[in-house]
Amino acid sequence: MDRRKFCRSAVAASVAAAIPLMPGCSRRAPVATEADTSIRGISLDGAEIELEKAALKELGESMTGPVLLSGHADYDGARKVWNGMHDKRPALIARCMNSEDVSNAVTFARERGMLTAVRGGGHSWPGKSVCDDGIMIDLSQMHTVSADPDTKRAFARGGALLGALDAASLEHGLITTAGVVSHTGVGGFTLGGGMGRLNRKYGLAIDNLRSAEIITADGQIRRASANENTDLFWGIRGGGGNFGVVTEFEFELHPFERNLLSGGLVWPIAQAKDVLEFYGEWYQGLSDEMYVGPAMVTLPDGTSVVVMEVVYDGDPAAGEKELGPLRKIGTMLDDGVKMQDYNVMQTQEDAAFGHGVRSYIKNGMVSEITQGLVDMMIESFTADPRLALFTHTLGGAAKRVGENDTAFPHRNAETMLGVGGGWMDPADDESGIALSREWYYKLEPFMGGYYDNIDFDGTAAVGNYGPAYERLSKIKGQYDPGNLFRLNSNVEPA
Ligand SMILES: Cc1cc2nc3c(=O)[nH]c(=O)nc-3n(C[C@H](O)[C@H](O)[C@H](O)COP(=O)(O)OP(=O)(O)OC[C@H]3O[C@@H](n4cnc5c(N)ncnc54)[C@H](O)[C@@H]3O)c2cc1C
């Protein structure tokens, strides 16, 4: 198993960022017009359906972007998603360029009751954005982001990546909460909640979402906000892609000093007990400005370590003071916390989490870091440290939002605890999955509910949505009664 993967740490800062981009869209004529005969597809309930040449031609002619069939030069690039474990072949890929293209593709799929995948950034761990024999609605070409410094708003199209959201905002000295790997899609990330290094100060991505344009199952282009389609707006803030295809996200931005105190603190694994026990008490008094969370990883040279990732969005002197007690614990191998550009942190793990890695991951939400949890984390990791055990710190502004204010139900959690890893060789799948599960089941008694975005098995929708499920189900019944959008952590229509 490749130990270099999933080393979330300051050590990863030295890894050069190499972001594999989607192959560009060729300007050849839509392949739909090249289909000589009808092709085979699959319905929502798994039955074989025939897609006639005339219908494919009509879809191709209705769209600005191409419809890609197997054999087209762009087909294989377009069907690839981040996790190398998923190698699926849609019957057709509707490569959308605008909202009308999305509406036409949705209508085509709904009229035929066709299995439908929606691809934003393609980072779904369980590979929900691609399917065999269905239609893939591909947003990868709708990837631009613009930011308005006067209104402090960013507008990200449905297939934009987080790096583009950060870049457009930072250009104006502004920011909003984005995740930790810049080639992740804004779409799935935001619809599931959206945790990032600034979530203690500004809340989750959904807490900064001010409106969205969404194509619902009936093909209509709608706007959802605090004033329009308010139920829909509530549902898309945590309810995933259940309600339609979001073609534009509007985020609130905040004034931001991009040069900030950040980096990693590293201890030998032998000091894990001291470090984690201290952290379990100390994190409860953290300021909103401070993001700091532990991980246990094995470095490329085989050394197992505890790492604390730090980002302090405030006065550096105050940040240094707040970090003081943590720095006094044990003897560190490395103290890489210094003044540096926020973008260094936001891209330092891009290469370690590169496209094509085979990856399995599970998580649970933690409301208290107890002695029992610390002991179990250390026992699990040290017995077989091939994979990583990591946290994402919540609390602060993310916790102050009411449990029912959005569809994201984990407001009381202080931390998300994740287990898993990545490898390149398919022969490692079985042992990698088995070890992740072994760790997870040992830690499960200390966790409650899970974050669907960072979970390979995200099928138990009720466990993910908790008390939000019933309302989500009603909204689903209103906007997607036929459950067209089912390749997600699915909510059944009421
Ligand atoms: C390397 C890596 C790092 C990550 N880091 C973080 C992190 O820091 N914080 C965090 O919270 N999560 C993180 N995640 C999890 C991430 O939020 C989810 O994987 C998310 O689903 C990715 O969104 P995507 O658009 O790239 O995925 P996709 O695979 O394209 O889509 C995921 C799901 O969302 C739906 N979807 C995507 N876009 C749209 C849209 N525009 N409209 C409607 N439905 C849509 C898809 O149909 C699918 O069901 C990370 C994932 C990876 C692989």
The ligand as an SDF file (V2000), in Angstrom:
LIG
                    3D

 53 58  0  0  0  0  0  0  0  0999 V2000
   -9.4650   14.7830   -2.1710 C   0  0  0  0  0  0  0  0  0  0  0  0
  -10.7430   15.1960   -1.5190 C   0  0  0  0  0  0  0  0  0  0  0  0
  -10.7380   16.2070   -0.5720 C   0  0  0  0  0  0  0  0  0  0  0  0
  -11.9170   16.5930    0.0440 C   0  0  0  0  0  0  0  0  0  0  0  0
  -11.9010   17.5870    0.9900 N   0  0  0  0  0  0  0  0  0  0  0  0
  -13.0470   17.9750    1.5680 C   0  0  0  0  0  0  0  0  0  0  0  0
  -13.0810   19.0400    2.5100 C   0  0  0  0  0  0  0  0  0  0  0  0
  -12.0720   19.6370    2.8340 O   0  0  0  0  0  0  0  0  0  0  0  0
  -14.2590   19.3700    3.0690 N   0  0  0  0  0  0  0  0  0  0  0  0
  -15.4260   18.7340    2.7440 C   0  0  0  0  0  0  0  0  0  0  0  0
  -16.4690   19.1010    3.2700 O   0  0  0  0  0  0  0  0  0  0  0  0
  -15.4370   17.7380    1.8450 N   0  0  0  0  0  0  0  0  0  0  0  0
  -14.2830   17.3470    1.2600 C   0  0  0  0  0  0  0  0  0  0  0  0
  -14.2830   16.3310    0.3560 N   0  0  0  0  0  0  0  0  0  0  0  0
  -15.5420   15.6430    0.0680 C   0  0  0  0  0  0  0  0  0  0  0  0
  -16.2930   16.3810   -1.0310 C   0  0  0  0  0  0  0  0  0  0  0  0
  -16.9850   17.4590   -0.4610 O   0  0  0  0  0  0  0  0  0  0  0  0
  -17.2860   15.4110   -1.7080 C   0  0  0  0  0  0  0  0  0  0  0  0
  -16.5750   14.3630   -2.2980 O   0  0  0  0  0  0  0  0  0  0  0  0
  -18.1160   16.1600   -2.7320 C   0  0  0  0  0  0  0  0  0  0  0  0
  -19.1900   15.3330   -3.0940 O   0  0  0  0  0  0  0  0  0  0  0  0
  -17.2990   16.5210   -3.9430 C   0  0  0  0  0  0  0  0  0  0  0  0
  -18.0320   17.2880   -4.8220 O   0  0  0  0  0  0  0  0  0  0  0  0
  -17.7710   17.1630   -6.3900 P   0  0  0  0  0  0  0  0  0  0  0  0
  -18.6730   18.1230   -7.0610 O   0  0  0  0  0  0  0  0  0  0  0  0
  -16.3320   17.1960   -6.6650 O   0  0  0  0  0  0  0  0  0  0  0  0
  -18.2260   15.6560   -6.6150 O   0  0  0  0  0  0  0  0  0  0  0  0
  -19.0890   14.8970   -7.6960 P   0  0  0  0  0  0  0  0  0  0  0  0
  -18.5560   13.5100   -7.6940 O   0  0  0  0  0  0  0  0  0  0  0  0
  -19.1520   15.5950   -8.9900 O   0  0  0  0  0  0  0  0  0  0  0  0
  -20.5170   14.9400   -7.0490 O   0  0  0  0  0  0  0  0  0  0  0  0
  -20.7830   14.4450   -5.7480 C   0  0  0  0  0  0  0  0  0  0  0  0
  -22.2990   14.3980   -5.5600 C   0  0  0  0  0  0  0  0  0  0  0  0
  -22.8310   15.7170   -5.6600 O   0  0  0  0  0  0  0  0  0  0  0  0
  -23.7060   15.8320   -6.7900 C   0  0  0  0  0  0  0  0  0  0  0  0
  -23.3920   17.1140   -7.4590 N   0  0  0  0  0  0  0  0  0  0  0  0
  -22.1680   17.6060   -7.7500 C   0  0  0  0  0  0  0  0  0  0  0  0
  -22.2940   18.8270   -8.3030 N   0  0  0  0  0  0  0  0  0  0  0  0
  -23.6160   19.0830   -8.3740 C   0  0  0  0  0  0  0  0  0  0  0  0
  -24.3800   20.1850   -8.8500 C   0  0  0  0  0  0  0  0  0  0  0  0
  -23.8030   21.2740   -9.3510 N   0  0  0  0  0  0  0  0  0  0  0  0
  -25.7410   20.1060   -8.7550 N   0  0  0  0  0  0  0  0  0  0  0  0
  -26.3360   19.0150   -8.2210 C   0  0  0  0  0  0  0  0  0  0  0  0
  -25.6830   17.9460   -7.7730 N   0  0  0  0  0  0  0  0  0  0  0  0
  -24.3180   17.9950   -7.8430 C   0  0  0  0  0  0  0  0  0  0  0  0
  -23.3970   14.6170   -7.6490 C   0  0  0  0  0  0  0  0  0  0  0  0
  -24.4990   14.2150   -8.4070 O   0  0  0  0  0  0  0  0  0  0  0  0
  -23.0240   13.5690   -6.6150 C   0  0  0  0  0  0  0  0  0  0  0  0
  -24.1700   12.9960   -6.0360 O   0  0  0  0  0  0  0  0  0  0  0  0
  -13.1180   15.9420   -0.2930 C   0  0  0  0  0  0  0  0  0  0  0  0
  -13.1300   14.9320   -1.2530 C   0  0  0  0  0  0  0  0  0  0  0  0
  -11.9490   14.5500   -1.8530 C   0  0  0  0  0  0  0  0  0  0  0  0
  -11.9650   13.4260   -2.8440 C   0  0  0  0  0  0  0  0  0  0  0  0
  1  2  1  0
  2  3  1  0
  2 52  2  0
  3  4  2  0
  4  5  1  0
  4 50  1  0
  5  6  2  0
  6  7  1  0
  6 13  1  0
  7  8  2  0
  7  9  1  0
  9 10  1  0
 10 11  2  0
 10 12  1  0
 12 13  2  0
 13 14  1  0
 14 15  1  0
 14 50  1  0
 15 16  1  0
 16 17  1  0
 16 18  1  0
 18 19  1  0
 18 20  1  0
 20 21  1  0
 20 22  1  0
 22 23  1  0
 23 24  1  0
 24 25  2  0
 24 26  1  0
 24 27  1  0
 27 28  1  0
 28 29  2  0
 28 30  1  0
 28 31  1  0
 31 32  1  0
 32 33  1  0
 33 34  1  0
 33 48  1  0
 34 35  1  0
 35 36  1  0
 35 46  1  0
 36 37  1  0
 36 45  1  0
 37 38  2  0
 38 39  1  0
 39 40  1  0
 39 45  2  0
 40 41  1  0
 40 42  2  0
 42 43  1  0
 43 44  2  0
 44 45  1  0
 46 47  1  0
 46 48  1  0
 48 49  1  0
 50 51  2  0
 51 52  1  0
 52 53  1  0
M  END
$$$$
